[in-house]
Amino acid sequence: MTTLSPEIRSILQSQAIELPSWAFGNSGTRFRVFPTAGTPRDPFEKIADAAEVNRLTALAPAVALHIPWDLVDDFGALRRHAENLGVRLGTVNSNTFQDEDYKFGALTHHDERIRRKAIDHHLACVDVMDATGSRDLKIWLAEGSNYPGQNDMRGRQDRLQDSLQQIYARLGDDQRLVLEYKFFEPSFYHTDVPDWGTSYAQVAALGEKAMVCLDTGHHAPGTNIEFIVMQLLRLGKLGSFDFNSRFYADDDLIVGSADPFQLFRILTEVVRGGGLNNPDVAFMLDQCHNIEDKIPGQIRSVLNVQEMTARALLLDRDALDAAQRANDVLGANAVLMDAFYTDVRPALAEWRASRGLPADPMAAFAASGYLPRIADERVGGTQAGWGA
């Protein structure tokens, strides 16, 4: 059996992956939202479900919020609730894609009333951050156009920069703005923030407290995502990951399910670039569990990230460097593939057990009785998730 050195175990023990509150709510496809038993009835129950993932894996100590889906009367109480369950409140995500006013744009809109409304929404999100102790405000914009000539693309970029400047000015000293990008959808001719370069250009103009968020499902087919990871780490502008997986577009599947080798390659660059356990780089899941149970889906996701991180840490860097310097093409590739093909699951199970955690968190959850209990308690839960 492969063994994990004390150094690797120490690194893995510090790994933290933020869970999205919306992954525990009802979600679905463009055609239907599928309700599940035990759906949370409020944000407090979403936090409880996230805490169960952390209890079984020790990998998920923070929960990201989504506004307005997670609005409560007292965010201080929500914060205390999370802390009592052994987790904390993390990234605050804004929403400018479900309001009728934002049909033709929000932070980029030419109507100053609508743009002011969108800016004010983000300022309110910063108020939430103040109450929850959150560091990051994550912005994803479903903005763009469907037809050539429909909009002045340059004007929209100018208005976006002005809007972001106003939001950025509201941040506290220890808070950050993280700008996500997406290749397409729901806009099909042009998207206002379609790629890492546009996001980088916008946040670089804001200042040191503005960073790029990389969602692993938000790229054109064939994109070398690990190259982007490398470049943003090199530039000091990779603020966070949204981990998921895809076959065709923004599928939001369990991370590593479609292409585990890609996840390994990404984490290899994260390790190489100093992004692992770096407080400036937040790891978060962003997934839509349409047909699978929510809590096991999140458990499987964080375990997939942990497994590929362990493989990346086992990479023989000295041998790889020597092969690269010798232009040994096949030798270098073989060193990389040896690490990828290493089965670390038994070693991780043994290590978890040595720490008092379940060797198999999936089996432990199934045997815990948690899901039948919440199914009985939460009749009629309808808390929203993606697609709801």
HELIX and SHEET records of a PDB file:
HELIX    1   1 PRO A    6  GLN A   13  1                                   8    
HELIX    2   2 SER A   21  PHE A   24  5                                   4    
HELIX    3   3 PRO A   43  THR A   57  1                                  15    
HELIX    4   4 PHE A   75  ASN A   84  1                                  10    
HELIX    5   5 GLU A  100  TYR A  102  5                                   3    
HELIX    6   6 GLU A  112  THR A  132  1                                  21    
HELIX    7   7 MET A  153  ARG A  170  1                                  18    
HELIX    8   8 TRP A  196  ALA A  204  1                                   9    
HELIX    9   9 ILE A  225  LEU A  235  1                                  11    
HELIX   10  10 PRO A  260  ARG A  272  1                                  13    
HELIX   11  11 LYS A  294  LEU A  314  1                                  21    
HELIX   12  12 ARG A  317  ARG A  325  1                                   9    
HELIX   13  13 VAL A  329  PHE A  340  1                                  12    
HELIX   14  14 ARG A  345  SER A  354  1                                  10    
HELIX   15  15 PRO A  361  SER A  368  1                                   8    
HELIX   16  16 TYR A  370  GLU A  377  1                                   8    
SHEET    1   A 8 LEU A  19  PRO A  20  0                                        
SHEET    2   A 8 ALA A  62  HIS A  66  1                                        
SHEET    3   A 8 ARG A  88  ASN A  93  1                                        
SHEET    4   A 8 ASP A 136  ILE A 139  1                                        
SHEET    5   A 8 ARG A 176  GLU A 180  1                                        
SHEET    6   A 8 ALA A 210  ASP A 215  1                                        
SHEET    7   A 8 LEU A 238  PHE A 243  1                                        
SHEET    8   A 8 ALA A 282  LEU A 285  1                                        
SHEET    1   B 2 SER A  27  GLY A  28  0                                        
SHEET    2   B 2 VAL A  33  PHE A  34 -1                                        
SHEET    1   C 2 GLY A 144  SER A 145  0                                        
SHEET    2   C 2 HIS A 190  THR A 191 -1                                        
END                                                                             
